[in-house]
Amino acid sequence: MSEPKITVETIAAAEQLLGLAYTERERAKMLDDLEGQIASARVRRVVPLANSVPMAMRFDPRLPGFAMPQRANSLRLSSGADALP
């Protein structure tokens, strides 16, 4: 089964549903990006994900085992508690 191709007319129809208005030039610029986003979504949908898997609660781009380098001139807060005036 062939997937329908996104066109500037498709974008214009979607604008009516969403209450948006783009120019012809803006619609033309969107075409490649929208097709790429749709292709990416199709790839993600292939990954099996059970309902028991919780949603991601935070984004942490660091790889496992990564630690921020410590520098000698980094800011360190005093551990002592001074009396307030």
C-alpha positions in Angstrom: 0.0 0.0 0.0 1.4 3.3 -1.1 1.4 6.2 1.4 -0.2 9.5 0.2 2.4 12.2 -0.7 2.3 15.5 1.2 1.6 18.4 -1.0 1.1 22.2 -0.5 -2.6 21.5 -0.9 -2.5 18.9 1.9 -0.8 21.6 4.1 -3.4 24.2 3.1 -6.2 21.7 4.1 -4.6 21.0 7.4 -4.3 24.8 8.1 -8.1 25.0 7.9 -8.5 22.3 10.6 -5.9 23.9 12.9 -6.9 27.5 12.3 -3.6 28.5 10.8 -2.6 30.4 7.7 0.6 30.1 5.8 1.8 31.6 2.5 2.5 29.5 -0.5 6.2 30.1 0.0 6.0 28.9 3.6 4.1 25.7 2.6 6.7 24.9 -0.1 9.5 25.2 2.5 7.6 22.8 4.8 7.4 20.0 2.3 10.8 18.3 2.9 10.7 18.8 6.6 7.2 17.3 7.0 8.1 14.3 4.9 11.2 13.7 7.0 9.2 14.0 10.2 6.6 11.5 9.0 9.3 9.1 7.9 10.9 9.4 11.4 7.5 8.8 13.1 6.9 5.6 11.0 10.3 4.2 12.1 9.5 4.9 15.7 6.1 3.2 15.5 7.8 -0.1 14.5 9.6 -0.3 17.9 7.4 -2.5 20.2 6.5 -0.6 23.3 4.3 -2.3 25.9 1.7 -0.3 27.8 3.6 -1.3 31.0 6.6 0.9 29.9 6.3 4.2 31.6 6.6 7.6 29.8 10.0 9.3 29.9 9.9 11.7 32.8 13.2 13.6 32.0 15.6 14.0 29.1 19.3 13.3 29.9 21.5 13.2 26.7 24.6 12.0 28.6 25.9 8.6 27.7 26.1 6.0 30.4 29.2 6.4 32.5 29.7 10.0 31.5 30.9 12.4 34.2 31.4 16.1 33.9 35.1 17.0 34.1 36.1 18.7 37.3 38.1 21.9 37.0 40.2 23.6 39.6 38.5 27.0 39.1 35.0 25.7 39.4 32.6 27.4 41.8 32.3 25.7 45.2 29.8 26.8 47.8 30.9 27.0 51.4 29.7 24.2 53.6 29.8 26.4 56.7 26.7 28.2 58.0 27.4 31.8 58.9 25.2 33.7 61.3 22.6 35.9 59.6 22.7 39.6 60.5 
